[in-house]
Amino acid sequence: MKKKDKEDVLKYLPLIKSLAYRIHRHLPDVVDVNDLIGQGILAVLEILPKLDSTKNPEAYIRLRVKGAIYDYLRSLDFGSKTLRRKEREIKQTLERLTLELGREPTDDELIRALGEKPETFYSDLQKISASYILSLDDIFKEGRTYEEIFSAKLESPEENVISADLRDRIISAIKSLEQREQLVLQLLFYEEIPAKEVAKLLGVSTARISQIKESALSKLREKLKGVV
């Protein structure tokens, strides 16, 4: 690595790490945040020779780093058939227990009914969640991700990349969701509250929060098809 390139990477390393850690919050524990940082560094090294310092280079770097990280995450295949079967099993067990108990089951009750260890249960929920986030992210161009979608202020260096019309359509799609879906997305992505804490706030299981989030992301994907 040339001395100049090394200096530039060190200059943008805080930005790379910030993006990597924000994305990592919504991923399974099996994903090492250092791998995400590494992908970001490689992306920066690739674009340094053609970076125009007069045209908001940080915004361009943000887009390319996030794009590289998401490309890497897609290669991990969180949308496997095995995971989809597990998703259906969790959903069916959750609905069955809700009917039997006449209320929302707790995480412990759901885990016992599934016959799983808590760590396996929460890991599966994270993997399922990641698969929906990646699926939604697939419909956006130039590395734009779910984080911009759920930002209530929609103010970021990337704002010049998308048109006002597109922003209006995205906001309209979010507002068309059910109130509970909007609330869950707001708490998870904008307020950055962990899923377990959101579950406690709303008095439901973590699996139910995961289900609400997945439903909302699926609806957004359908509503935004062909828009971007």
N, C-alpha and C positions, 0 to 999 in steps of 0.2 A: 504494500500500500504506500502510495506517495505521501510525503509529509503534508502537502496541502490537503489531500483527500482525508487524511487522518484528522487534521485540524477541523475540517468541515463536518466530519462524522461526530466528533466530540462536541461541536457546536450544536448539532441537532439531536444529540443523544437524549437530553431531557425530554424533548418533544416525542421522540420515538418511545421512550419508556412510559411516558404519560399515556400515550395511545394504547400501548400494549397492556398496561395494567387496567385501563378502563374496559377494554374488550375482554380481558381475562376474568373479570368479575362474574361474567355470565357463562363461563365455561366450566366443564368438569375438571376435577382436581388432577386427572391424568394428563392434562395439557400443562406443560411447563411454560411459565411466563417468559423464561429466558429464551425459549425457542421463538416466541413471538417477537421479542426484542431483536433476536438474530435476523429474522426475516425482514424486519424494519431496517436494520443496518444495511443488509444486502440491497434493499430497494433504494436507499439513499446513495449507496456507492454506484449503483447502475445509472442513476439520473444526474449525478453531479456534473458530468461533462457537458450536459445540455441544459443545465440550470441557468435561467436568466434572472440575475439578481435584481433587475429593474421591474420585474413583473410578479411581485408578491411570492417569492420562492417558498416561504413557509406554508402557504395554502396548498401549493402544488405538492410539496413534500408530504403534508398530512394526507392528501388524497392517495398518493402512491404508496405510502407506508401502510395505510389501512387496506388498500387493495391487495398488497403483498401478503399481509397477515390473513386476510379472508381467503385468499387463494390457498394458502397453506392449510387453513382449517378445513376447507372443503376436501382436501386430499386425505383427511383423517376419517372421512365417511361416517358422519354422525347420523346419516339417514338410512342406515342398514335395515334390512327386513327384520332382523332379530330385535332391533330397538323398537321398530313399529309394533311388533308383537307384544313387547313389554309395555309399550304405551297403552295398547288396547287392554291388556290385563289390569293395569293400574286403574284405568278409567272404569272398567266393568266392576272391579272390586270396590272402588269408591262409591259408585252408584248403588251397588247391592247393600253395602253397609249403611249408606244413608237411608235407604228404605227400611232396613231391619231395625236400626237404632232410632229412627224418627228424627235424626239430627245429623249434622256433619260429623264424621268420625275424626278422631285425633290422628296425628301422625303415627303414634304408637299402635293404635288399634289397626290402622291400615297396614302397617309393617307386619304385625302379627298375622293378619289375615293373608297376606302375601307370602308369609313364611320366609322372609328375607332378613338380612342383617341391616341395621339402620344405615351403615355406610354405603351398602349396595343400593338401597332404595334412593338415597339422596343423590348418589352418583348417576343413577339411571335418569332421575328427574333433570339433572343438569345436562346430560347428553341429549335428552329429548328437547329441552329448551334450546340448546345450541343448534340443533337441526332446523328448528323453525326460524331462528334468527338468521341463519345462513341462507335459508330458502327465501326469506323476504329480501335479504341483501342482494340476492341474485338479480332482482329486477331493476336495480339501480346502476347507473352508468358512472364512469370515472371514479369508482371507489367510494361513492356515497353510501353511508351505512345507516342502520336503524337509529343510531345515536342522534343524527340530525333530524330524523323523522319525529322523534319523541321530545325534542327540545321545545319547551313551551315558548321560548323567546325566538327561536329560529334565527339566532344571531351568531355567526361564526365567520371565519375568513373565507369559507367556501361559498358564502351566499352569492358571490358573483358568478358561480358556476351554474346555478339553476335559475330559471325564469320565475317571475312573480306568479305567472299562471300555474306553473308546476307547484309552487309553494301552496297556492290556494287549493289546488286539487288534493294535495297531501293532507292539509289541515282539514279539508272537508271530509276526507276518508276517515280520519281519526274521529271527527265529531259525529260521524254516522254510527260509530260503535255504541254498544250498550254502555250505560253509565258506569257499571261495575268494571267493564273491560277498560274503559278510559282511565278509571281510577287506578286499577292495577298497573297499567302501563306507566302512568304518571309516577306512582310510588316506586316502581322498580327502576325505570330508566331515567327519570328526571330528578326525583328526590334521592335516587340511588340507595334505597332501603333494601336490605337482603330479603329474599323470598320468605324465609322463616319468620322474619319480623312482620312482613306484610300479612302473612297468614294469621299471626297473633292479633294484629290490629283489626282485621276483618272477621276474626272469630271462625276461621275455617282452617282446613288442613293445608300443608304445603303443596300437596298433590292437587288440591282444588285451585290454588293460585297458579300452579303450573298449567293446569287445564284451561283456565281463563285466559292466561297469556297466550297459549298456543292457539286458542280459538280466535283471539283478537288479531294475532299476527297472520293467521290464515285468511281472515276476512280482509285485512289490509292488502295482502298479496293479490287477492282476487279483484279488489276494487281498483288497484293501481296497475293492473295488467294493461299494457298498451299505452299507458300514460307517459311512462319514462322510457 
